[in-house]
Amino acid sequence: MENGIKIKHSSFYAIGLSYKKADAETRGRFSLDAVAQAKLLQQAQEENIESCILKSTCNRTEIYGFAQHPFQLIKLLCENSRGTVEEFQKVAYVYKGADAINHMFRVGTGLDSQILGDFEIISQLKIAFAQSKEEQLVNAFLERLVNSVIQASKKIKTETEISTGATSVSFAAVHYIFKNVEDISNKNILLFGTGKIGRNTCENLVKHTKHSHITLINRTKDKAERLARKLNVIVKDYADLQLEIQNADVLVVATGAQNPTVDKAILNLKKPLTILDLSIPKNVHENVMEIPGVTLVHMDQLAQITDETLENRKQHIPAAEAIIEEIKEEFIAWTKQRKFAPTIHALKAKLNAIKEGELNVQRKKMSNFDEEQAEIITARIIQKITNHFANHLKDENTPVDESIEWIEKVFQLASSEK
């Protein structure tokens, strides 16, 4: 209470949208490129957001952070993307407190991924954390939470088989090509874009097809050339895109552009073409479907592939969830202890002050007062009393804030730091 007005404390929230309810087009409108992410973090500072991190990937855009109301975080997202609040409300999720903590654990360990066991997400979380830390937008709670999620991810990866076999969109893309394109080893594959998904797809294709049939094109040629040297594939200029598409049997588009880079106007085909669009926002215009012989497949369709490998992974979900629970409990215990530790210290100091006052009285009354014995006995009693209070506050069913308030009131303690 301050001047009779109760101060509203901020709570921890996770707000965002994902592939579960938002289609690729909607996710595209809410996606945040590097410039938008930097602006969002700067605005968070200006609007006195205590601590937050944000992730924007092809499958989800999320903000984790402290706010008095979740709308403060929703506003940040909508003002820095092309999405609206109305649209957000239709497809979004808002988690608070324990639910927000649980959500970060599930996302960070690949249990909430579009393709189960996708461990690329944890490196994205680390990058998001580093960006916020650089902007001084990370408090002790968020740092401990992210480190706990990283710990859970490592443990799940090493102790369960949920990550067996290749995962992620790039794996699904290669799986689709081999299942749906006949005689693939003799077909020409053109990869347009060398971002992370493009690189991973290319690596997977190189493992299973002839190098001489794979061509790379990227807007900035040096990036494509670096990858080509590593994988021993052909590179062509961006100016040759239209011509190379004519030669291709399979076109994989994985650019980071905000608008479509391939449409029917640049397709002058002489043979059937399978196009895989692995980009968010979509980089292939749907009008390509108007051309006979074109098959267009988007990332969301690829993610529905449930081959045997993915089905097998599902058996390991309970083991992964058990690891999450164990590490999450340790984190919750730490947050509770951090919250009530100042109260326990203040309580102990108060009891010691009462003890000193009482011992002074007894010293004056008793000529044979045993100072040492009295000190030992009273110290043990105080320790036992404070242990009882600490155990009560540690209990998972204890409403910590109310209990702290009650203890401070009864023992007339100075209000501890919330």
HELIX and SHEET records of a PDB file:
HELIX    1   1 ALA A   24  PHE A   30  1                                   7    
HELIX    2   2 ALA A   34  GLU A   46  1                                  13    
HELIX    3   3 PHE A   71  GLU A   79  1                                   9    
HELIX    4   4 VAL A   85  VAL A   91  1                                   7    
HELIX    5   5 ALA A   98  GLY A  108  1                                  11    
HELIX    6   6 GLU A  120  GLU A  134  1                                  15    
HELIX    7   7 ALA A  140  GLU A  159  1                                  20    
HELIX    8   8 SER A  168  ASN A  180  1                                  13    
HELIX    9   9 ILE A  184  ASN A  186  5                                   3    
HELIX   10  10 LYS A  196  HIS A  208  1                                  13    
HELIX   11  11 HIS A  211  HIS A  213  5                                   3    
HELIX   12  12 LYS A  221  LEU A  231  1                                  11    
HELIX   13  13 TYR A  238  ASP A  240  5                                   3    
HELIX   14  14 LEU A  241  ASN A  247  1                                   7    
HELIX   15  15 LYS A  264  ILE A  266  5                                   3    
HELIX   16  16 GLU A  286  GLU A  290  5                                   5    
HELIX   17  17 MET A  299  LEU A  302  1                                   4    
HELIX   18  18 GLU A  308  LYS A  314  1                                   7    
HELIX   19  19 ILE A  317  LYS A  365  1                                  49    
HELIX   20  20 GLU A  371  LYS A  394  1                                  24    
HELIX   21  21 VAL A  400  VAL A  410  1                                  11    
SHEET    1   A 4 CYS A  52  SER A  56  0                                        
SHEET    2   A 4 ARG A  60  ALA A  67 -1                                        
SHEET    3   A 4 SER A  11  SER A  18 -1                                        
SHEET    4   A 4 TYR A  93  LYS A  96 -1                                        
SHEET    1   B 6 ILE A 234  VAL A 235  0                                        
SHEET    2   B 6 ILE A 214  ILE A 217  1                                        
SHEET    3   B 6 ILE A 189  PHE A 192  1                                        
SHEET    4   B 6 VAL A 250  VAL A 253  1                                        
SHEET    5   B 6 LEU A 273  ASP A 277  1                                        
SHEET    6   B 6 VAL A 294  HIS A 298  1                                        
END                                                                             
